Amino acid sequence: MTRDDIKDVVLEIIEDINDEEDLSKIDGDKALRDQIELDSMDFLDIVMELRKRFQIQIPEEDYGNFETLNKSVNYLEPLLADK
């Protein structure tokens, strides 16, 4: 998967969780929680959906890597290189 593919998947999952938000204005370097309404359960749902969709392990200690869209892509890129 390319970086853009990964970004699109993450945004798609966020949209499924919170379809009221305008995701077109997301700044990839700013914390997602500062830009859109995401509570702790929403955040966990995003991680769980990524794990399920791609059959990858994301340890709890790595959840901080999903603070921003760009950090999410950076974390997922090597895990999804063969997908």
Steps between C-alpha positions, in 0.01 A plus 500: 500500500612851428501780756196650331317165514570473871390858561176434309429187706556681831272784390240252379498330839471836677211594272323171579531580871409868476326584173411851616855633467652673197818299456617696196658762725702262715855623558720190501738646757244611759347273762184342365318560830568873465343509153201270522279352768659173604461357846703218650259235375508642145878492508497139617249415225740640239787285626280191527369547145855533366599182682199313367514630146870433446560213742779688675595530863508845656618479860339738747834671563502604131161677509678836536615456141145578391485850645521664158415382151864517388625310807236235427618463142865488609422225749283294264713531185755227584226274640294528182782499244397158367125558507 
